[in-house]
Amino acid sequence: MAARLVWWQIIVVLTFPVVSHAAAIANITSAEQATDVTDRLIVKFNPQATAATASQLNDKISKLSSRAGIVLSRLRGASGDLQVVKLPRPVDGKTAKEIAKLLQASPDVVFVQPDEFARPALVPNDPLYLQQWHYYEDSGGIRLPGAWDVTTGSANVVVAVIDTGVLSNHADFAGRILPGYDFINDARIANDGDGRDGNANDPGDWVTPAENSSGFFQGCGASNSVWHGSHVAGTIGAASNNGIGVTGVNWTSKILPVRVLGKCGGYLSDIIDGMRWAAGLPVPGAPANPNPAQVLNLSLGASIACGIAEQTAINDIVAAGKVIVVAAGNGNTDAANTSPASCNNVIAVAATTRSGGRAYYSNYGSVVDISAPGGAQSFYNDPNGIDSILNTGTTSPAADSYRFYQGTSMATAHITGVVSLMLSVKPTLTPQQVLEKLQATARAFPDPSCNAQLCGPGIVNASAAVRNGANQRPIVSAGPSIRVNPAVVVRLNGTATDDGAIVKYVWRQLSGPAAVLQGFNTPSLQFTAPRALGNMVFQLTVTDDGGLTASNAATVTLNNVAPVFGPIANKSVAYGSTLNFKVTASDANGTLPRLGAIGLPTGASFNAANGVFYWPKIRTRGSFTVTFTATDGVSMRRRVITIRVY
Amino acid sequence: MRYISYGLLIMVITLPVYSVGRAPAAEPPAAQLIVKFTTAVADPAAADFMRRLSRESGATLSYLRPMSGGAHVFAVTSAQGDIALDETVQRLAKRADVVYVQKEQLARHQ
């Protein structure tokens, strides 16, 4: 595999919310599933610290360790009076930023940032990849290599190409094509000798000049076979990194060919049936689809506004959670007059050029949701078009080939491919979420010929869309740290947010006096504070529907409560008698109070070990004040009694 | 795909070799309608129903096939041009037993 080094930008804007020390510490999460991982921070200390000795620097870093609650160690100095500081273990980018944010508040620090790990972007070895400017060029490309660093697709995702069928025997489709279906009902249009059948291969869709001049295909326009479905499918998912031909956007997810276009095009009724079948919905006369698609590509259109028949089908399909990507159309007109681009609940795609401007043929307008490269050609096989799979046959299939085409069809294929990557990393994305993420991450048009009114919010940014679409680690809080008295009922209310759903809560006690936990698999933990002293640390770990976990801890400090005396009454005794009583005290924190007595009358004694006061044969009349003390070593309680001798 | 700015000369010379799209078709090769009926219509293909539907819509309709989603496809064999077909669509749309009706359209790759 060849590699092209694309160094990530190191400077990171620290925009994460301020978190508590405890949160920053406890939220150090495993980096196993993260894409941005580092075990280092770059620190610039204030000038006084910069001039310090190594020992003094280590002291500074030790202070930072205390502030963060984790062990930091100095690795080395770096140019620009920087220090490279090592974290106790690798963490994901988000956690690293949170730690940096925490340390940034230190008075010794000018700035702190994660020392991010730069690595090469994934680049395929397909020989025609370099001609596929639409994937990687700055001005007109879709930032695809960055997306490939996250995923090259999932085998669990199926992409339906609802088109002219495909050339499944093309070498660059090896292993990529599922058995599809041919939904063309009219054998003349199907051009394969029959109506509907289970063969979605493209037999060719040529129209001869004679056919164009009279008969069923009169006025259709004479043309050679164009192998349109194969070109579109090749962009979405040609066999990639296989040293052959072109690269597809998605290298892994399978292509489901659904043939609806033949000679002169295809009937809406066939297209609607093909769409429903692709999504796994029933179609009369057709077998059930064993491989329903999650995303449907419709690089086709008719010059009419969306009708109720196709809108109903689209609504049904989207309600089933499927994403429908459609071409805005090639008429250089408002796409509001093109179907299905003007239908609701689809992602309508306009085409841009190699320089990022609107392709001259591309439809435009408010119904356009996003733009992608469709190319703009000036001559046959102009490399300013989109390079993909084709065939040399002008009528029936002949030899494998590759050609540059242009069109909103090609732009649509790019979006479909990106959507399939997004669904590969987060299968639970809804069609609406997919659109929102595509639009939110789109890059601004570099050419004023496209703007938000004409071409949607921008050109798709595959890298950003896939990363944004990826499952985000949950954010969890175990709640604030609190102080409680022993023996009271304590409730810790944890909270968690996620881009999907939290499917699991687990509380566990990390340290401190043991408690019997209730609700440890719920957001709220309850227990009775033990009769003890010290800090109890409880960790809440949540798991989201994508399997990512996050943890946060809260500390419960058991307050020290002064000992409490048992009942002691004032005493009244007769001269010559003996006074003997026992002083008792208890401590809610579980310690054994240490007893004492102050102001004992002459002849009286107090045994601190057993609490017995003893005054035998009292020979002095009067009133005596005795102060008893009970201490747990931290707090002391006093009890004063009066002894009257009469 | 339409090549507008480079004019007809290029189109004549090169069509269709590098152009994958074509001008949208004005009309499908055969006029067809997509119709969805209410549940009041048990069998849209029944001969009696077809005769009545044809008489009341002003065109000769012939049943072609059921579609997914509960709609049906009809061939229109005697409506004359857009106006006549549109009139047929309007008449059908007004029927109480019709959920929706739409002219069949030919779509093309873009």
Interface residues (C-beta under 8 A of the other chain):
Chain A: D163 T164 N185 D186 R188 I189 F216 F217 G219 C220 G221 A222 S223 N224 V226 H228 G229 H231 L261 C264 G265 G266 Y267 L268 S269 I271 I272 D273 R276 W277 L281 P282 V283 P284 G285 S299 L300 G301 A302 S303 I304 G307 I308 A309 T312 A313 D316 A327 A328 G329 N330 G331 N332 S339 Y360 Y361 Q377 S378 F379 Y380 N381 D382 G385 R403 F404 Y405 Q406 G407 T408 S409 T412
Chain B: M1 R2 Y3 I4 S5 Y6 I10 T14 L15 P16 V17 Y18 V20 G21 R22 A23 P24 A25 A26 P28 P29 A30 Q32 I34 K36 L64 R65 P66 M67 S68 G69 A71 V73 Y100 Q102 K103 E104 Q105 L106 A107 R108 H109 Q110
